[in-house]
Amino acid sequence: MEGDFLRGSKSFRFLNQLERSDHWLMFSTYFVITWLLVIFLTGIPCQAGNIDGLRVLFRYDDYSHLSNSNLEEKLFDTIGSSGGALIVGVIPFHGKSYPEGENPFLHTESKLGEEKVTLLKKNVREGVVDISLHGYSHRKNFQYSNGSSEFAGLPASRQQRLLRVGKAVLEKSLRMPVDIFVPPFNAYDMNTISALETVGFKLLSAGEGGCVPQNSKMLFLPGTTYPQKLRTALTDALTSGIIGGLVVVTIHSYDFVESGYELPNFRQASKQVTLEALRRDIEWIQERPGLSIVSFHELLETGEDLSGDRLVANNRLKNSFITHHVLLPNHWRFYPLKHVYYSQEMADRVYCRQLWAASIMYGALFILSVAAPWYFLRKQPQRFITLVRPVRIVLVILIALIILWAYTYGFYMKAAMAVTLCVGLLLGTRKWPAQPFR
């Protein structure tokens, strides 16, 4: 009874008619064309995020008694004259030892000096600078394959002590609250966030890709680019149709020719810029509709989402399997821009489109590669039957070679498409029932 009911259903009659009329190949072709059209339409740049457009912030790290005061004064003036502001990462005890034993406040005064403190106070009053704690002494406590760390890797109690002392002494020197933390080397861990929340910090500004604990109330504002790449990053964003998001420019004194320093080894791929070049970039930003320079406090006042969920969404998109292995054509625009911090909505949307596009593209290729040999073997079985076995052996060898090549050189779009095609052909040339739907 159940079999008779299925045979009488519309779906069964459609498949039966389709199989009888030998239209499987045509059906697969229509499927591929339809979904490629869907991919093309959904690949059109979408506009989402903050209605104020792309907003640019500046962050200056490594402010200490050793840094170049003349350069810093000119930098503050350059950005302040544009109506913008910087988050300045201050190192209170550069080169000093850590507090030990029963006296956690071994150092009761910062090592900044009067000149440095005066410069900071002046620019804070003018709304040009937001103070942040940039570690304790910027010491390299740990060395990893991808960088160094002062805080990440230390026990939670140790981190909490360093943060509490650094915060208290910096607030005493400047006579103002400090609730922003910029970890040295952009390195932090879960213990760092726990310690920050305990001590009373509100914002963590590191790099992209950091960890985020569940239900954390900490705000996150990762740096996304350097001054050398500022104009390129914004041009790419405007060209791609992105009108929402943040571009956070992380600056060090060695980025500028005027500093007299050389770029460190990990930044040798770029060249130093001048303060004049930065000023021209700022003027260029001010002339472009959809771009603006803002401060951290302006973000808070306008209700910008700086939650951990936003950082998680950006990390998921930028570290996705599809992004990492470049499994989709670049011109489809399903990849995140490197130097833009997307809104959570935008990051989630692009990530979902990545999944849909990859599923459709590789699914269509797989269906077509199964349907084509199946169709030809049914139409002319005697003509092709002698070729099936050697072809299947060749396909298995090809799959093994492609996987070996991908393991050695990386699994990217061409390898993924080749494996999908070979697996589909392998299934399409297997021995199917003569009447699969009857």
C-alpha positions in Angstrom: 0.0 0.0 0.0 2.8 2.4 1.0 4.7 1.6 -2.3 1.5 2.2 -4.4 0.9 5.5 -2.6 4.5 6.6 -3.4 4.2 5.5 -7.0 1.1 7.7 -7.3 2.6 10.8 -5.8 3.4 13.8 -8.0 7.1 13.8 -6.9 7.5 10.1 -8.0 5.7 10.7 -11.3 8.0 13.8 -12.0 11.2 11.8 -11.3 9.9 8.8 -13.3 9.1 11.1 -16.2 12.4 12.9 -15.9 14.3 9.6 -16.0 12.3 8.2 -18.9 12.8 11.3 -21.0 16.5 11.3 -20.4 16.5 14.9 -19.2 18.8 14.5 -16.2 21.7 16.3 -17.9 19.4 19.2 -18.9 18.0 19.4 -15.4 21.5 19.5 -13.9 22.5 22.2 -16.3 19.5 24.3 -15.4 20.3 23.8 -11.7 23.9 25.0 -12.2 22.9 28.0 -14.2 20.1 29.0 -11.8 22.3 28.8 -8.7 25.3 30.5 -10.3 22.9 33.4 -11.1 21.9 33.4 -7.4 25.5 33.5 -6.4 26.1 36.4 -8.8 23.2 38.4 -7.4 24.0 37.8 -3.8 27.7 38.7 -4.5 26.7 42.3 -5.2 28.3 44.4 -2.4 25.9 44.9 0.5 25.7 48.0 2.6 25.3 47.6 6.3 26.6 48.9 9.5 26.7 52.3 11.0 24.8 54.9 9.0 27.6 57.4 9.6 29.8 55.5 7.2 33.3 54.3 7.7 34.8 55.8 10.8 38.5 56.1 11.4 40.2 56.1 14.8 43.9 56.4 15.7 45.8 54.6 18.4 49.4 55.5 19.4 51.4 52.9 21.3 54.6 52.9 23.4 54.3 56.4 25.0 57.0 56.4 27.7 59.9 58.4 29.0 62.0 57.0 26.2 59.7 57.9 23.3 60.2 60.9 21.1 58.3 63.9 22.7 58.9 66.2 19.7 57.4 63.7 17.3 54.5 63.0 19.6 53.6 66.6 20.0 53.5 67.0 16.2 51.5 63.8 15.9 48.9 65.0 18.4 48.6 68.4 16.7 48.2 66.8 13.3 45.3 64.5 14.4 43.8 67.1 16.8 43.6 69.7 14.0 41.4 67.3 12.0 38.9 67.0 14.9 40.0 63.5 15.7 41.6 62.0 18.7 44.0 59.2 19.7 44.0 56.4 22.2 47.5 56.8 23.6 49.0 53.7 25.2 51.2 54.8 28.1 53.9 52.6 29.6 54.3 53.7 33.2 57.3 51.8 34.3 59.3 51.2 31.1 62.4 49.2 32.0 61.6 48.8 35.7 61.3 45.5 37.7 57.9 44.1 38.7 56.5 44.6 42.2 57.2 41.6 44.5 56.5 40.3 48.0 54.3 42.2 50.5 54.7 45.6 48.8 52.8 45.5 45.5 53.3 49.3 45.2 57.0 49.1 44.9 56.9 52.0 42.4 54.6 54.8 43.6 55.5 57.2 40.8 55.5 56.5 37.1 58.7 56.9 35.2 57.2 59.3 32.7 58.6 62.5 33.9 57.1 66.0 34.1 57.4 66.8 30.4 55.6 63.7 29.3 52.9 64.1 31.9 52.3 67.8 30.9 52.0 66.9 27.2 49.4 64.2 28.0 47.4 66.5 30.3 47.3 69.3 27.8 46.0 67.0 25.0 43.5 65.3 27.2 42.0 68.7 28.1 41.8 69.6 24.4 40.0 66.3 23.7 42.8 65.0 21.5 44.0 62.1 23.7 42.3 59.3 25.5 44.7 57.7 28.0 45.2 53.9 28.1 47.5 51.7 30.1 50.0 50.0 27.8 51.3 47.2 30.0 53.4 47.6 33.1 57.0 47.8 31.8 56.4 46.3 28.2 58.7 43.4 29.1 58.9 40.3 27.0 57.9 37.6 29.5 57.1 35.1 26.8 58.3 34.5 23.2 56.0 32.7 20.8 56.3 31.7 17.2 54.0 34.5 16.2 55.1 37.2 18.6 55.9 38.2 22.2 53.8 38.8 25.4 54.0 40.6 28.6 50.7 39.5 30.1 49.4 36.5 28.1 50.7 33.4 29.9 51.1 34.9 33.4 48.8 33.6 36.2 45.6 35.6 36.8 46.7 36.9 40.2 50.0 38.2 38.7 48.3 40.0 35.9 45.8 41.5 38.3 48.5 42.9 40.5 50.4 44.4 37.5 47.2 46.0 36.2 46.1 47.3 39.6 49.5 49.0 40.3 49.9 50.4 36.8 46.4 51.8 36.8 46.7 53.4 40.2 50.1 55.0 39.6 49.1 56.3 36.1 45.9 57.8 37.5 47.8 59.4 40.4 50.4 60.9 37.9 47.7 62.3 35.5 45.0 62.9 38.0 42.3 61.4 35.8 40.7 57.9 35.5 42.2 55.3 33.2 39.9 52.5 32.1 41.4 51.5 28.7 44.0 48.8 28.3 46.3 48.2 25.3 48.2 45.0 25.9 51.9 45.1 24.8 52.4 43.1 21.6 48.6 43.0 21.3 48.8 39.7 23.3 46.3 38.8 26.0 44.5 35.7 27.2 41.3 34.9 29.2 43.2 35.6 32.5 43.9 39.1 31.2 40.2 39.8 30.6 39.2 38.5 34.0 41.9 40.7 35.7 40.8 43.7 33.7 37.2 43.4 34.8 38.3 42.9 38.4 40.5 46.0 38.4 38.0 48.2 36.7 38.9 48.5 33.0 36.2 49.0 30.5 37.9 48.7 27.0 40.5 46.4 25.6 42.2 47.5 22.4 44.6 44.9 21.0 44.8 43.3 17.5 42.3 41.3 15.5 41.7 37.7 16.4 41.8 37.9 20.2 39.8 35.7 22.6 36.5 36.7 24.1 34.9 34.9 27.1 31.2 34.3 27.2 29.0 36.9 28.8 31.9 39.4 29.1 31.1 43.0 29.7 34.4 44.2 28.4 34.4 46.4 25.3 36.7 45.5 22.4 38.3 47.8 19.8 41.0 46.0 17.8 43.5 47.8 15.7 43.1 46.9 12.0 45.8 48.7 10.1 48.9 50.8 10.1 49.4 54.4 8.8 51.2 53.1 5.7 48.1 51.2 4.6 45.4 53.7 5.7 44.5 55.2 2.3 44.6 51.8 0.6 42.3 50.3 3.3 39.7 53.0 2.9 39.9 53.0 -0.9 39.3 49.3 -1.0 36.3 49.7 1.4 34.7 52.4 -0.6 35.3 50.5 -3.9 33.6 47.4 -2.4 30.6 49.4 -1.3 31.2 49.0 2.4 29.7 52.0 4.2 29.7 50.7 7.7 32.5 49.7 10.0 35.6 51.0 11.8 39.2 51.4 10.7 41.5 51.6 13.7 45.0 52.8 12.8 47.7 51.6 15.1 50.7 53.9 15.2 54.2 53.6 16.6 56.9 56.2 16.6 59.0 54.0 14.3 56.3 54.3 11.6 57.6 57.8 10.9 60.8 59.0 9.2 61.1 61.8 11.8 61.5 59.4 14.7 65.0 58.4 13.7 64.2 54.8 14.4 64.1 51.9 12.0 61.1 49.7 11.4 61.3 46.4 13.3 61.9 43.2 11.4 58.2 42.1 11.4 57.3 45.4 9.7 60.0 45.5 7.0 57.5 44.8 4.3 56.3 48.4 4.5 58.1 51.7 4.4 58.2 54.5 6.9 55.9 57.5 6.3 56.2 61.2 7.2 53.9 63.3 9.4 53.2 65.3 6.3 52.0 62.2 4.5 49.7 61.4 7.4 48.4 64.9 7.3 47.6 64.6 3.6 45.8 61.3 4.2 43.7 62.9 6.9 42.8 65.7 4.5 41.9 63.1 1.9 39.6 61.4 4.4 37.9 64.7 5.3 37.2 65.3 1.6 35.5 62.0 1.0 31.8 61.6 1.8 31.1 58.5 3.9 34.4 58.8 5.8 35.0 60.5 9.1 37.6 60.7 11.9 36.2 60.1 15.4 37.4 59.6 19.0 36.7 56.7 21.3 34.3 58.8 23.3 32.3 59.8 20.2 31.9 56.1 19.5 30.4 55.6 23.0 28.2 58.7 22.6 26.7 57.4 19.3 26.1 53.9 20.7 28.7 52.1 18.6 28.6 48.3 19.3 32.0 47.4 20.8 30.8 44.2 22.4 32.6 40.9 22.5 30.0 39.4 20.1 31.1 41.8 17.4 34.7 40.7 17.8 33.7 37.0 17.7 31.7 37.6 14.5 34.6 39.3 12.8 37.1 36.6 13.9 34.7 33.9 12.6 34.5 35.6 9.2 38.1 36.4 8.8 39.3 33.0 10.0 36.7 30.9 8.3 37.8 27.8 6.4 36.5 29.5 3.2 38.4 32.7 3.8 41.6 31.0 4.9 41.7 28.6 1.9 40.2 31.1 -0.7 37.6 28.6 -1.9 35.5 31.1 -3.8 36.5 33.4 -6.8 37.8 36.7 -5.6 35.5 38.7 -7.9 32.4 37.4 -6.1 33.3 39.6 -3.1 32.6 37.1 -0.4 35.8 37.8 1.4 36.2 40.3 4.3 38.4 43.3 3.7 41.6 42.9 5.8 41.6 46.4 7.4 38.0 46.9 8.3 36.3 46.0 11.6 32.8 45.1 10.5 29.6 45.5 12.4 28.3 42.3 13.9 25.4 42.3 11.4 27.7 42.8 8.4 30.2 40.1 9.6 27.4 37.6 10.1 25.8 38.4 6.8 29.0 38.0 4.8 29.8 34.7 6.6 26.4 33.3 5.8 26.8 34.3 2.2 30.2 32.5 2.1 28.5 29.3 3.3 25.7 29.6 0.8 28.0 30.4 -2.1 30.4 27.6 -1.4 27.6 25.1 -0.9 25.9 26.1 -4.1 29.1 26.3 -6.2 30.6 23.0 -5.1 27.1 21.3 -4.9 26.3 22.3 -8.5 29.7 21.1 -9.7 29.2 17.8 -7.9 25.7 17.3 -9.3 26.8 18.1 -12.8 29.9 15.8 -12.6 27.7 12.9 -11.4 24.9 13.5 -13.9 27.0 13.9 -17.1 28.7 10.5 -17.1 25.5 8.8 -15.8 23.6 10.3 -18.7 26.1 9.2 -21.4 26.5 5.7 -19.9 22.7 5.2 -20.1 22.5 6.5 -23.7 25.4 4.5 -25.1 26.4 1.9 -22.6 28.2 -0.4 -25.0 30.3 2.3 -26.5 31.6 3.6 -23.1 31.4 0.5 -20.9 35.0 -0.6 -21.7 36.4 2.7 -20.6 34.6 2.9 -17.2 37.0 0.7 -15.2 40.3 2.4 -16.4 38.7 5.9 -16.0 37.7 5.1 -12.4 41.2 3.9 -11.6 42.6 7.1 -13.1 40.1 9.2 -11.0 41.1 7.5 -7.8 44.8 8.1 -8.6 44.0 11.8 -9.4 42.2 12.3 -6.1 45.1 10.8 -4.2 47.6 13.1 -6.1 45.5 16.2 -5.6 45.2 15.5 -1.8 48.9 15.0 -1.6 49.6 18.2 -3.5 47.1 20.1 -1.4 48.7 18.7 1.8 52.1 20.0 0.6 51.2 23.4 -1.0 47.8 24.2 0.6 44.2 23.3 -0.1 42.8 26.1 -2.2 40.0 26.6 -4.7 41.5 24.8 -7.7 42.3 21.7 -5.5 38.8 21.8 -4.0 37.1 22.0 -7.4 39.3 19.2 -8.8 38.5 16.9 -5.8 34.8 17.7 -6.1 34.8 17.0 -9.9 36.8 13.7 -9.6 34.6 12.4 -6.7 31.5 13.3 -8.8 32.8 11.6 -11.9 33.7 8.6 -9.8 30.1 8.3 -8.5 28.7 9.0 -11.9 30.5 6.1 -13.5 29.5 3.5 -10.9 27.0 0.8 -11.8 23.5 2.3 -11.2 20.2 0.3 -11.3 18.8 0.3 -14.8 15.4 1.6 -13.6 16.0 3.6 -10.4 12.6 5.1 -10.1 10.3 2.3 -11.2 
